[in-house]
Amino acid sequence: MVGSNSLSGYRLNAKFERENAKYVRNLEATMALLVDRVEFSRVDKKPVDWVGLWILLSAWCTFSGWTLSLFGILNQWGYGASFLFFLGFLWFFRQPLGLSKRSLASFRFRRFKSRHWLPQIWLFLTVLIFIGGLVHHPNNYDYLTYRFPRLLNWWWEQKWHWIITQNERMDLTATGFEWLMAPIFVFFKTDRLFFLINIVSFLLFPGLIFSVFSRMGISKRICWWWMWLIPSGYCYILQAGSVCSDSFAAVYVLAAFLYILKTDEERAPGPSNFFYSCLSFALATGAKISNLPLALPWAIAVLMRRRFLFKINPFILAGIIFISSCVSYLPNAFFNTYFTGSYTGDPHDEGRMQLANPVVGLIGNFLLLGVDNLRPPIWSTQIPINAVLPLRLKEYLDLNYPRLGIYATALDQIQLEESAGLGLGVTASVLLMIGLRCWAGRFRTDLMTRLKWKALPIIIGAWVAVLVLVGKLASESMARLFTPYYPILIAGVLILIALDGRIIRFFIVRLFAGIAMGISLLLIVISPARPLFPTDWAVSAAARLAPSFSGRVERVYSVYGSRYDAMKELRILLPANEKFVGCIQTGDNMEAQLWRPYGSRQIIDVFPDQTLDQLKSEHIHLIVANDYAIKYKYRTTIDELTKKWSATVVATRELTLRATAGPGTWYIIALP
C-alpha cells in the first residue's frame, strides 16, 4: 500500500516537472519572440517623415483645388470626398511612398533641455510667433488686396475662374498658398487659421537645413549651428506667423534638394525620393514664379544622381511628371497664356517687372539686396536712398529700372514683413565666417578642411540662377523674393570657406549668433503686424527719444492695428440683403474686407465705361468707389459718374489703408 502511494507520487512529480519544463520552454520562446520583435522595431522602424507628409498634403491641396474646380465642386462635399481619396491613396501606396513601418516618436525634446542655448532660443521664438499669429488677425497687404479676395471669388463660384478685375494679380500670380488656404476656409469659414501654414513650415525648417547642409559636405557641427541661426532671419521670423507666401516656399526648395541627395544612400528608395523631390520643387514654383530659376541647380543635382532614373518604371516616371506638373506653376502659365498670350500674364510689361538690360538688373537688384539685408531693425531717421547714389547712377536707374522708384525713397523706420530680407544679424554672421576663413588661412591652418567638391556644381548652378533672376526681374521686394534662395546660397558660402566645426566654439561666433537671435526676438515683439506689447508704450518712448520718429511709429502701428478691417466704416453701411456690390478701385485696394460676413455678398469690380443697364444685369444696386481711382485711373470725376448712371452718393468716408499713402476718400453710390 505504501509502495503504490509512493509510486503514484513519483509519477505525479515527474508529470509536474515535464509540464513545468514545457511551460518554461514556451515562456522562453515567447520572450525570445518579443525580444526579436523589439529589436526588429528598433532596427527597421524609422521616425515619421514629417517633411514628406507635408509635401504630400500640400500637393493634395493644390491638386484637389484644380480638380474640384474642373467639376465646379469647390465646397465642403468636394473637399470631403477628396480628403477620403487622399487617405486611401496614402494607405494603398504606403510602402512605395515609404510610409510603412514608421514610428511617431520622432520629436526629440532633449535637444531643448541640453546646455546649448540656440535651440532653446529658437523654441522661445517659435512660441512667441505662434502667440502673435493666434492673437492678431491676418493683415498682410498683398493678402487683403488680391490673394484672399481671389480665394473668395473661387469659393463663391465653387471653382477657379478668370476674374474680371482691375487687380490683375488675382489672375496672374501663382496660386500655391491659396490652394493651401482653400480647404481651411471651406471647412471653417474663417481666415484666422491661415497662419498655421507658415507655422508648420517654420517648424520643419531647422531640420531641413541640417539634413541638406550635411549631405552637401558641410561639417555637422556647423550644420547644427546654422540650422538654428538661419531661421532667425527677418524674412523667416516675420512671415512665420503671417500669411505671406515667401518663407513657406523655402521648405519646398530645401526638401527638393534633400530628397534628391538621399537617392544615392543605402536603403533609400530612389523612386519615392525622386517623387518627393519632384513634388517639392513643383510646389516651390507653384508658390512663386520667381523660384523657377532654381530649376537649374536642382536639375544638376538630379543629373549627378541619374543612375536611379533608369531603374524607375516608365509608367511610374510618367505619373510622377504628370502629378508634379499639376501642382507646379504650369496650370497658371497655361491660363495666363490662354487669356493674355504670355505665361507671365503681362505680355506688354505693363507692370514694369521685366528688365531688358541685365546690367541694370544686376546693379539695381544687388543695391536693393544690400540695403535690405544690412539694415538695422529700427532706424530713427529716414535716409533717402536716392540721396546717397551718384547722380549719373540715379538717373540711369530711374530710366532703366522704373520700379526702383516705387521702392520707398527712404528706409522704413521699423522693419516690416513686406520688405524683409535675411536681415542684419544673419548677414553679419555670414560675413564673419568669410572673415574667419581669411584669418584661418594665414594664422590657423588647422581650422581649415578640404573643400568638398561633390556639391560644387549645385552651388555654381544656384549662383547662375541668382544672376538670371536679378538680371531679368524688376521688383522693389527683391530681398523678400530671395527668401527661398538664402539657405542654398549660405550653404554655398559654408562649402567654399571649408572651415572645421571647431570654429563655432569661438566667442565672436557665439556673440554674433546671440546678437542675431536678440534682434529676432526684438522684431517679433515690436512687429507692427503682430505686436506683443501695448503699442502706446512704443509711441511714448519714441516721442521721448526722437519726436520726428514718434509720428511715423504711431501711424504705422495704428494702420496695422486696424488694417484687417480698415474699411469697416464703409462695410457697416452696406445693407445685409445686398448680395452683389460693385467696386471701383485702383487695383491695389483691400477688397477682402468688404466681403464680410463671408458668404453674404460678392464684391464685383465695375468700370466707369459700363452702362446702367449692364450694372443692373449683374444685380448691382450699390457701388463702393475710390476717389483716387476715379480721378487718376479713369480720368473722370464723381459728379460725371453719378450723372452718367443717374446715381446718388449716399455716403463719403476718409480711410487710411497704408501708412505711406495717407487717408483716401471713398464713396458709396446708390444706383436708381
C-alpha positions in Angstrom: 0.0 0.0 0.0 2.8 2.3 0.9 4.7 1.4 -2.2 1.8 2.1 -4.5 1.3 5.5 -2.9 5.0 6.4 -3.4 4.9 5.2 -7.0 1.9 7.4 -7.8 3.5 10.3 -6.1 6.7 9.8 -8.1 4.6 9.7 -11.3 2.8 12.9 -10.3 6.0 14.7 -9.6 7.5 13.6 -12.9 4.4 14.8 -14.8 4.6 18.2 -13.0 8.2 18.6 -13.9 7.5 17.8 -17.5 4.7 20.3 -17.6 6.9 22.9 -15.8 9.7 22.3 -18.3 7.3 22.7 -21.2 5.9 25.9 -19.7 9.4 27.3 -19.2 10.4 26.4 -22.8 7.2 28.1 -24.1 7.9 31.2 -21.9 11.5 31.4 -23.2 10.3 31.1 -26.8 7.7 33.8 -26.2 10.2 36.1 -24.6 12.7 35.5 -27.4 10.0 36.3 -29.9 9.2 39.5 -28.1 12.8 40.5 -27.9 13.2 39.8 -31.6 10.2 42.0 -32.4 11.5 44.8 -30.2 14.9 44.6 -31.9 13.2 44.4 -35.3 11.2 47.6 -34.5 14.3 49.3 -33.3 16.2 48.5 -36.4 13.5 48.6 -39.1 11.1 51.3 -37.8 12.1 54.8 -38.7 10.7 58.1 -37.5 7.8 59.5 -39.4 8.9 61.6 -42.3 7.0 64.8 -41.4 8.5 66.7 -44.3 7.3 64.0 -46.7 3.8 64.1 -45.2 3.8 67.9 -45.5 4.8 67.7 -49.1 2.1 65.1 -49.8 -0.5 67.2 -48.0 0.5 70.4 -49.9 0.4 68.5 -53.2 -3.1 67.2 -52.3 -4.4 70.7 -51.6 -3.1 72.0 -54.9 -4.1 69.0 -57.0 -7.6 68.8 -55.4 -8.1 72.6 -55.9 -7.6 72.4 -59.6 -9.5 69.1 -59.9 -12.6 70.2 -57.9 -12.6 73.5 -59.9 -12.8 71.4 -63.0 -16.1 69.9 -61.8 -17.4 73.0 -60.1 -17.5 71.5 -56.6 -15.0 73.6 -54.6 -17.0 73.1 -51.4 -17.2 71.0 -48.3 -18.6 68.0 -50.1 -15.9 68.1 -52.8 -13.1 68.5 -50.3 -14.5 65.9 -48.0 -14.6 63.3 -50.8 -11.1 64.4 -52.0 -9.7 64.0 -48.5 -11.1 60.5 -48.2 -9.5 59.7 -51.5 -6.2 61.2 -50.3 -6.2 58.9 -47.2 -6.9 55.9 -49.4 -4.1 56.9 -51.6 -1.7 57.1 -48.7 -2.8 53.7 -47.4 -2.7 51.9 -50.7 0.7 53.3 -51.6 2.2 53.5 -48.1 5.0 51.1 -49.0 6.2 52.8 -52.2 5.9 56.2 -50.5 8.0 55.0 -47.6 5.2 55.5 -45.1 5.0 51.9 -43.7 6.9 50.8 -40.6 7.1 54.3 -39.2 7.3 55.4 -35.6 5.5 58.5 -34.4 8.2 59.2 -31.8 10.4 61.4 -33.9 10.5 64.7 -31.9 13.5 64.9 -29.6 12.7 67.1 -26.6 16.1 66.5 -25.1 17.8 68.8 -27.6 15.8 71.7 -25.9 16.9 70.6 -22.5 20.6 70.5 -23.2 23.1 73.1 -22.3 23.0 74.5 -25.8 21.1 77.8 -25.9 20.5 78.2 -29.6 17.7 75.6 -29.9 16.1 76.9 -26.7 16.0 80.5 -28.1 14.6 79.1 -31.3 11.8 77.3 -29.4 11.1 80.5 -27.5 10.9 82.5 -30.7 8.5 79.9 -32.1 6.2 80.2 -29.1 6.1 84.0 -29.5 5.5 83.7 -33.2 2.6 81.3 -32.6 1.1 83.6 -30.0 1.4 86.6 -32.3 -0.4 84.7 -35.1 -3.1 83.4 -32.8 -3.9 86.8 -31.2 -3.8 89.1 -34.3 -5.9 89.0 -37.5 -4.1 88.5 -40.8 -3.2 91.9 -42.0 -0.7 91.5 -44.8 -1.4 94.0 -47.6 -1.0 91.6 -50.5 -3.1 89.1 -48.7 -6.0 91.5 -48.2 -5.6 93.0 -51.7 -5.6 90.1 -54.0 -4.7 86.7 -52.5 -7.6 86.3 -50.2 -10.1 88.1 -52.4 -9.4 85.7 -55.3 -10.0 82.7 -53.0 -13.3 84.3 -52.0 -14.2 84.7 -55.7 -13.4 81.0 -56.4 -15.3 79.9 -53.4 -18.4 81.9 -54.4 -18.3 80.3 -57.9 -17.1 76.9 -56.4 -14.3 76.8 -59.0 -11.2 78.6 -60.1 -12.1 81.1 -62.9 -10.6 84.1 -64.6 -11.8 87.1 -62.6 -12.8 90.3 -64.4 -11.0 92.8 -62.2 -8.7 95.8 -62.1 -6.4 93.9 -59.8 -4.8 91.6 -62.4 -2.7 89.9 -59.7 -5.8 87.9 -58.8 -5.5 86.0 -62.1 -1.8 86.2 -63.0 0.2 85.3 -59.9 1.0 81.8 -58.6 -1.8 80.1 -56.6 0.2 77.7 -54.3 -0.5 79.4 -51.0 -4.2 80.0 -51.9 -4.7 76.3 -52.6 -3.4 75.5 -49.1 -5.8 78.1 -47.6 -8.8 76.8 -49.6 -9.7 73.7 -47.5 -9.1 75.5 -44.3 -11.5 78.3 -45.3 -14.1 75.9 -46.9 -14.4 73.9 -43.7 -14.0 76.6 -41.0 -15.3 79.8 -42.8 -12.5 81.9 -41.2 -9.1 83.2 -42.1 -7.8 83.2 -38.6 -6.1 79.8 -39.1 -4.2 80.6 -42.3 -1.0 81.5 -40.3 -0.7 77.8 -39.4 0.6 77.1 -42.9 3.7 79.2 -42.2 4.0 77.9 -38.7 4.2 74.3 -39.8 6.8 75.3 -42.4 8.8 77.1 -39.8 8.8 74.0 -37.6 10.2 71.9 -40.4 12.8 74.5 -41.4 15.7 73.8 -39.0 15.8 70.0 -39.6 15.7 70.5 -43.3 18.7 72.9 -43.1 20.7 70.4 -41.2 19.8 67.5 -43.5 20.6 69.4 -46.7 23.8 71.1 -45.5 25.3 67.9 -44.0 24.6 66.0 -47.3 26.3 68.7 -49.2 29.5 68.1 -47.3 29.4 70.8 -44.6 30.7 69.9 -41.1 27.8 68.6 -38.9 28.8 71.0 -36.1 28.5 73.9 -38.5 25.2 72.5 -39.8 23.8 72.2 -36.3 24.8 75.8 -35.6 23.2 77.2 -38.8 20.1 75.2 -38.6 19.0 77.4 -35.7 20.6 80.6 -36.9 19.2 80.9 -40.4 15.5 80.7 -39.3 16.2 83.8 -37.2 16.5 85.9 -40.4 14.0 88.7 -40.7 12.1 87.2 -43.6 11.5 83.9 -41.8 10.5 85.1 -38.3 8.3 87.9 -39.6 6.5 85.6 -42.1 6.2 82.6 -39.8 3.2 84.0 -38.0 1.9 85.8 -41.1 0.1 84.9 -44.3 3.0 85.8 -46.6 3.8 83.4 -49.4 7.6 83.5 -49.5 9.1 81.7 -46.5 6.9 78.6 -46.8 8.3 78.0 -50.3 11.8 77.8 -48.7 10.8 74.5 -47.2 9.8 73.1 -50.6 13.2 74.2 -52.1 15.2 72.6 -49.3 13.0 69.4 -49.5 13.6 69.2 -53.2 17.3 69.1 -52.7 17.1 66.8 -49.6 15.2 64.0 -51.4 17.3 64.1 -54.5 20.5 64.0 -52.4 19.1 61.0 -50.5 18.7 58.9 -53.6 22.2 57.5 -53.5 22.1 56.5 -49.9 21.8 52.9 -48.8 18.3 51.6 -48.2 16.9 54.8 -49.6 14.2 54.0 -52.2 15.1 56.1 -55.3 11.6 56.3 -56.9 9.9 57.6 -53.7 12.6 60.1 -53.0 12.6 61.3 -56.6 8.8 61.6 -56.3 9.1 63.7 -53.2 11.8 65.8 -54.8 9.8 66.5 -57.9 6.7 67.3 -55.9 8.7 69.7 -53.7 10.2 71.6 -56.5 6.9 71.8 -58.4 5.3 73.2 -55.2 8.1 75.8 -54.9 7.3 77.1 -58.4 3.6 76.9 -57.7 4.2 79.2 -54.8 6.2 81.8 -56.6 7.3 82.0 -60.3 10.5 83.8 -59.0 11.6 80.4 -57.7 11.7 78.9 -61.3 15.5 79.7 -61.9 16.3 77.3 -59.1 15.4 74.6 -61.6 19.0 74.8 -62.8 20.8 73.7 -59.6 18.0 71.1 -58.9 18.4 69.7 -62.4 22.2 69.5 -61.8 21.6 67.6 -58.6 19.3 65.2 -60.5 21.9 64.6 -63.2 24.6 63.9 -60.6 22.4 61.1 -59.3 20.9 60.0 -62.6 21.5 56.2 -62.2 18.3 55.6 -60.2 16.3 57.2 -63.1 17.0 54.1 -65.2 15.5 51.9 -62.5 12.1 53.6 -62.4 9.3 52.1 -64.4 8.4 54.4 -67.4 4.8 54.5 -66.4 5.6 55.4 -62.8 8.0 58.1 -64.1 5.2 59.5 -66.4 2.9 59.6 -63.4 5.4 61.5 -61.3 5.9 64.0 -64.0 2.1 64.4 -64.5 1.3 64.9 -60.8 4.3 67.3 -60.4 3.2 69.4 -63.4 -0.3 69.7 -62.0 0.9 71.2 -58.7 3.5 73.4 -60.2 3.2 76.8 -61.9 2.3 75.1 -65.2 -1.5 75.4 -64.8 -1.2 79.2 -64.1 1.2 79.5 -67.1 -1.3 77.8 -69.3 -4.2 80.0 -68.3 -2.1 83.1 -68.5 -1.0 82.2 -72.0 -4.6 81.4 -73.0 -6.1 84.7 -71.7 -3.2 87.1 -72.2 -0.8 85.5 -74.7 2.1 85.3 -72.2 2.9 82.8 -69.5 3.6 85.7 -67.1 0.3 87.3 -67.9 1.9 90.6 -68.8 3.0 90.4 -72.5 3.4 94.2 -72.8 5.2 94.6 -69.4 2.6 96.9 -68.1 3.8 96.1 -64.6 7.4 97.0 -65.5 8.8 93.9 -63.9 10.8 92.7 -66.9 14.2 94.1 -67.5 15.6 94.5 -71.0 19.1 95.2 -69.8 20.6 92.6 -67.4 23.3 95.0 -66.3 20.6 97.3 -64.9 19.1 94.4 -63.0 22.5 93.4 -61.5 23.1 97.0 -60.3 19.6 97.8 -59.1 18.7 94.4 -57.5 22.0 94.0 -55.7 21.6 97.5 -54.4 18.2 96.5 -53.0 19.5 93.3 -51.6 22.4 95.0 -49.9 20.2 97.7 -48.4 17.5 95.4 -47.1 19.9 92.7 -45.8 22.2 95.1 -43.9 19.6 97.5 -42.5 19.0 97.6 -38.7 15.6 96.5 -37.4 14.9 100.1 -36.1 16.1 103.3 -37.7 15.3 106.6 -36.0 15.7 108.8 -39.0 14.7 108.4 -42.6 17.6 108.2 -45.0 16.7 108.8 -48.7 18.4 106.1 -50.7 18.5 108.3 -53.8 20.4 110.9 -51.9 23.4 108.6 -51.4 23.7 107.5 -55.0 25.8 109.3 -57.6 23.7 111.5 -59.8 24.5 109.7 -63.0 23.8 106.3 -61.4 20.5 107.6 -60.1 19.4 108.9 -63.5 20.5 105.7 -65.2 18.5 103.5 -62.8 15.4 105.8 -62.9 15.4 105.5 -66.7 16.0 101.8 -67.0 14.6 100.4 -63.7 11.3 102.2 -63.2 10.1 100.1 -60.3 13.1 101.1 -58.3 11.2 104.4 -57.8 8.3 102.5 -56.3 10.7 101.4 -53.6 10.5 103.9 -50.7 12.8 106.9 -51.1 13.6 106.3 -47.5 14.2 103.2 -45.4 11.2 102.1 -43.3 12.0 103.1 -39.7 10.6 99.8 -38.4 11.4 96.6 -40.3 8.2 95.3 -42.0 7.5 91.8 -43.3 6.6 93.1 -46.8 10.2 94.2 -47.4 12.2 91.9 -45.0 15.2 90.1 -46.3 17.7 87.9 -44.5 18.5 90.7 -42.0 21.5 92.3 -40.4 22.1 89.6 -37.8 22.4 86.6 -40.1 24.1 88.5 -42.9 26.7 89.7 -40.4 27.2 86.1 -39.2 27.8 85.0 -42.8 30.3 87.8 -43.4 32.0 86.9 -40.1 32.5 83.3 -41.3 34.1 84.6 -44.5 36.4 86.9 -42.4 37.4 83.9 -40.2 38.3 81.9 -43.2 40.7 84.6 -44.4 42.1 84.8 -40.9 42.5 81.0 -40.6 44.1 80.8 -43.9 47.0 82.8 -42.6 47.2 82.1 -38.9 45.2 78.9 -38.1 45.5 76.5 -41.0 44.5 73.7 -38.6 40.9 75.1 -38.7 40.7 74.6 -42.5 39.4 71.4 -44.0 39.5 70.0 -47.5 37.0 71.6 -49.9 34.1 69.2 -50.7 33.8 69.2 -54.4 30.7 66.9 -54.7 28.2 69.8 -54.1 30.2 72.4 -56.0 28.2 72.0 -59.3 25.0 72.6 -57.4 26.3 75.7 -55.8 27.5 77.1 -59.2 24.1 76.4 -60.6 22.5 78.2 -57.7 24.6 81.3 -58.4 23.8 81.2 -62.1 20.1 81.0 -61.0 20.6 84.1 -58.9 22.2 86.0 -61.8 19.3 85.0 -64.0 16.7 86.3 -61.5 18.4 89.6 -60.7 19.2 90.2 -64.4 15.6 89.6 -65.5 13.2 90.5 -62.7 12.5 94.1 -61.6 10.9 94.2 -58.2 11.2 96.6 -55.2 10.7 93.5 -53.0 13.7 91.6 -54.2 15.1 90.9 -50.8 11.8 89.2 -49.8 11.6 87.3 -53.1 15.0 85.8 -52.3 13.7 84.1 -49.2 13.8 80.6 -50.7 17.3 81.3 -52.1 19.1 82.3 -49.0 19.7 78.8 -47.4 21.2 77.4 -50.6 23.4 80.4 -51.0 24.6 80.2 -47.4 25.3 76.6 -47.9 27.5 77.5 -50.9 29.4 80.0 -48.8 30.0 77.5 -46.0 31.2 74.9 -48.5 33.6 77.3 -50.2 35.2 78.6 -46.9 35.7 74.9 -45.8 36.1 75.6 -42.0 36.3 73.0 -39.3 33.4 72.7 -36.9 35.6 73.9 -34.0 35.1 77.4 -35.3 31.7 77.6 -33.6 33.5 77.5 -30.2 35.0 80.9 -30.8 33.5 83.6 -28.6 33.0 86.0 -31.5 30.9 83.4 -33.4 28.7 82.9 -30.4 28.5 86.7 -29.9 27.3 87.3 -33.4 24.7 84.5 -33.1 23.5 85.9 -29.8 23.1 89.3 -31.4 21.2 87.8 -34.4 18.9 86.0 -32.1 18.4 89.1 -29.9 17.4 91.1 -33.0 14.9 88.4 -34.0 13.4 88.5 -30.5 13.1 92.2 -30.7 11.4 92.1 -34.1 8.9 89.5 -33.1 7.9 91.6 -30.1 7.7 95.0 -31.8 6.4 93.8 -35.3 3.8 96.3 -36.4 1.8 93.5 -37.9 1.6 91.4 -34.7 3.0 93.5 -31.7 3.2 91.6 -28.4 3.1 94.6 -26.2 1.0 97.7 -25.7 1.8 99.9 -28.7 1.2 103.1 -26.8 4.5 102.4 -24.9 6.4 102.4 -28.2 4.8 105.7 -29.3 5.6 107.4 -26.0 9.2 106.0 -25.9 9.7 107.2 -29.5 8.4 110.6 -28.6 11.0 111.0 -25.8 13.9 109.7 -27.9 13.1 111.2 -31.3 10.0 113.4 -31.8 10.2 113.1 -35.6 10.3 109.3 -35.2 7.2 109.1 -33.0 4.8 110.3 -35.6 5.8 107.6 -38.1 5.7 105.0 -35.4 2.3 106.0 -34.2 0.9 106.0 -37.8 2.4 102.6 -38.6 1.1 100.9 -35.5 -2.4 102.4 -35.9 -2.6 101.5 -39.6 -1.5 97.9 -39.0 -3.7 97.6 -35.9 -6.9 98.5 -37.9 -5.8 97.2 -41.3 -7.7 93.9 -41.1 -11.0 95.8 -41.0 -9.9 99.3 -42.2 -13.0 99.6 -44.5 -15.3 98.9 -41.6 -16.9 102.4 -41.8 -18.0 101.6 -45.4 -18.8 98.0 -44.8 -21.3 98.6 -42.0 -23.2 100.9 -44.3 -23.9 98.2 -46.8 -27.3 96.6 -46.3 -27.2 92.9 -45.3 -29.6 91.9 -48.1 -27.3 93.3 -50.8 -25.9 90.2 -52.3 -23.9 91.9 -55.1 -21.9 95.1 -54.5 -19.9 96.9 -57.1 -16.4 98.2 -56.5 -14.4 100.9 -58.4 -10.7 100.6 -57.3 -7.2 101.2 -58.3 -6.3 97.5 -58.4 -4.4 97.9 -55.2 -7.1 98.2 -52.6 -8.1 95.8 -49.8 -11.2 94.4 -51.3 -11.4 91.3 -48.9 -12.8 93.4 -46.0 -16.0 94.2 -48.0 -16.9 90.5 -48.4 -17.6 90.1 -44.6 -19.5 88.3 -43.3 -18.3 85.7 -45.7 -20.9 84.2 -47.9 -23.3 87.1 -47.5 -22.2 89.1 -50.6 -20.0 89.1 -53.6 -17.8 92.1 -54.5 -17.7 92.7 -58.3 -15.3 95.1 -60.0 -17.1 97.6 -62.1 -15.8 100.2 -64.6 -16.9 103.8 -65.4 -17.4 102.9 -69.0 -20.1 100.4 -68.2 -23.7 101.4 -68.7 -26.5 101.4 -66.1 -28.2 98.5 -67.9 -25.1 96.4 -67.7 -24.8 97.1 -64.0 -28.4 96.2 -63.4 -28.0 93.0 -65.4 -25.4 91.9 -62.7 -27.9 92.8 -59.9 -25.7 95.7 -58.7 -27.5 98.4 -56.8 -24.7 99.8 -54.7 -21.1 100.7 -55.7 -18.1 101.3 -53.4 -15.8 103.7 -55.2 -12.3 105.1 -54.5 -11.8 108.7 -55.4 -8.2 108.3 -56.4 -9.2 105.5 -58.9 -12.0 107.7 -60.3 -9.7 110.7 -60.9 -6.3 109.3 -61.8 -7.0 105.8 -63.2 -10.2 106.5 -65.1 -9.8 110.3 -65.7 -13.3 111.3 -64.6 -15.0 112.7 -61.6 -17.6 111.5 -59.1 -20.1 114.1 -60.4 -19.7 112.9 -64.0 -20.1 109.3 -62.9 -23.2 109.8 -60.9 -24.7 111.9 -63.7 -24.0 109.1 -66.3 -25.7 106.5 -64.1 -28.3 108.8 -62.6 -26.9 107.7 -59.3 -26.6 109.3 -55.8 -23.7 109.4 -53.4 -25.2 108.2 -50.1 -22.0 108.1 -48.0 -18.5 109.5 -48.0 -15.6 108.3 -45.8 -11.9 109.1 -45.3 -10.0 105.9 -44.8 -6.2 105.3 -44.2 -5.3 101.9 -45.7 -1.5 102.4 -45.9 0.8 104.4 -43.6 2.8 105.7 -46.6 -0.2 106.8 -48.6 -2.2 108.6 -46.0 -6.1 109.0 -46.0 -8.1 108.5 -49.1 -11.7 109.3 -50.0 -14.3 106.5 -50.6 -17.9 106.8 -51.7 -21.0 104.6 -51.6 -23.0 105.2 -54.8 -26.7 104.1 -55.0 -28.0 103.3 -58.5 -31.6 104.1 -59.4 
